[in-house]
Amino acid sequence: MNRYNRIINLPHYVSAKRPRMSLYNRSSQFAPFNALTTYAEKIRETARLTDEKIELSEEEKEIINRELLFINKIIQTKPQVVITYFVKDKKKSGGHYKKITGNIKKIDKVYNYIILTDCTKIFIDDIISIIKC
C-alpha cells in the first residue's frame, strides 16, 4: 500500500483566515536570486565606451583664442554661441563631447573658463569648437 493513498483524494485546503496568494506572487517566490547585481553593473560599466580627448593643433587653438577675444570685446551683449567641448567621465578614463548653445555671461581669464547665462561653466582647454551665432 502506498503511503499517500489516504490523502491523495482529499480536497485542496483553503485557509479561511488568509487570502489566497496571487499567481504572480507565488511565482516570484521561485524567481532566481540575483546575488551578482553589482557584478553585472561592473560588467556594463566596463563595456560602456568613452571618447578620448582630442588634442588640438596650435592652429586650432589659435582659432578658438581669436574667437574668444572677439567675443570678449562684445561680452556686454551676452553673445549667443554654440560650443563643443569635452566632458570628463566621472567613473573611468575618457569622456564624451557635448554641444551646447547658450549666451556667454563671462570669460574668466584667471581660472580659464567660460560662464554661460544659465551658470554652466566650461573650461576653455576643453573646447574644441566655438561659433558665434
Secondary structure as UniProt FT lines:
FT   TURN            3..9
FT   HELIX           23..28
FT   TURN            29..30
FT   TURN            35..36
FT   HELIX           37..47
FT   HELIX           58..73
FT   HELIX           75..77
FT   STRAND          80..88
FT   STRAND          95..108
FT   TURN            109..112
FT   STRAND          113..116
FT   TURN            117..118
FT   STRAND          121..123
FT   HELIX           124..126
FT   STRAND          127..132
//
